[in-house]
Amino acid sequence: MPSWLVLILASELVNIPRFFVNDLWVFGSFFPTWQRFLQYHVANFGSFFIWFCVSLLFRYIFSLEIYIAGLIGTVFSVGFII
């Protein structure tokens, strides 16, 4: 499977459950809506874009394993948001 597809699938597998937890804990909503789900994804796109680009950069330019490149991408995206 191509690295870019692995990164997108891994991101969605993490973001979808995280949406439900945040929607309940932060907003107290027991019934999530598609509108909030889309708003959540739009809000996360900037962080995802940085993570995705940095992860692919470290994967292909520095030939790191995909899980290590993804971890470095996470550090960069969190650092940018803070």
PyMOL commands that set and color helices and strands:
alter all, ss='L'
color gray80, all
select helices_A, chain A and resi 3-25+34-60+66-81
alter helices_A, ss='H'
color red, helices_A
deselect
rebuild
show_as cartoon
